[in-house]
């Protein structure tokens, strides 16, 4: 198995220890991936958390920059930069991809890096079932 790319909400819940949002089984899958192949967090997720926090839609346990540094600090968690290949792929996705630009970047990153995308997003899960991206449904 290769590294696991986490959707923004999964990263947020995992970093915050949101037991009400993630089952013990889901947390174990994330922990196993982190300790073996690693968890990837896309730079677009950092942006998305910041936007949601600025709009008051989410609360963080500390100021944004500190939260991001802490959430990316555990061994086995790596930041995945946005690059030209991912940006181009986000505009060339087959089928009927997600309309949300951040989700398109996540899907594109998973496809380009050939990793599974851990999510609970129903549209991404459906896109995966159509064979366009590998998805781990949490």
Buried (B, 14 or more C-beta within 10 A) or exposed (E): EEBBBBBBBBBBBBBBEEEEBBEEEBBEBBBEBBEEBBBBBBBBBBBBBBEBBEEEEBEBEEEEEEBBEEBBEEEBBEEBEBEEEBBEBBEEBEEEBBEBEBBBBBBBBBBBBEBBBBBBBEBBBBBBEEEBBBBBBB
